[in-house]
Amino acid sequence: MAVDRAEFESDLQREGKIEPNMHRASRAHEFDARLFVFESSITLVVSADRCAYRPSATCHVPAGTTHEEQTETDGVRYLAGRRLAAKIAAAE
C-alpha cells in the first residue's frame, strides 16, 4: 500500500508519547535510540548526569547505556528512531 511522506510522518508523530509525571526506572536497550522532542520535555538520567530535552531538541542513547526517563506535568511527545547495535557494528 502506498503512503505519502506527509501521512507517514504524521503517523510517526502520533506514536511517541509518555504521560505526565512519569518516571521510567533505570534500563538499557539492545539498540541505539534517537529522539526528537515535539512538545513539552523529557529528562534523561545517565549515571550522575541529568539532561532535559525540550521542543526541537534531539538526543541519542547508545545501545547498552543504562538510563532513566522522567517527564513533568505535561508529559512529552516525541519521534523515536532505533537501530540495532549489530547493524551499527557491521556498518563500521
Number of C-alpha atoms within 10 A of each C-alpha: 2 5 8 7 9 9 10 11 12 10 11 14 17 11 12 16 16 20 14 16 13 15 14 13 12 13 11 15 16 14 19 18 16 17 20 20 23 19 16 18 24 25 17 19 17 15 11 5 8 13 12 14 19 17 15 13 13 15 15 13 18 18 18 13 16 15 18 17 19 21 20 16 11 14 17 25 22 25 17 18 12 16 14 14 16 11 10 12 8 7 7 5
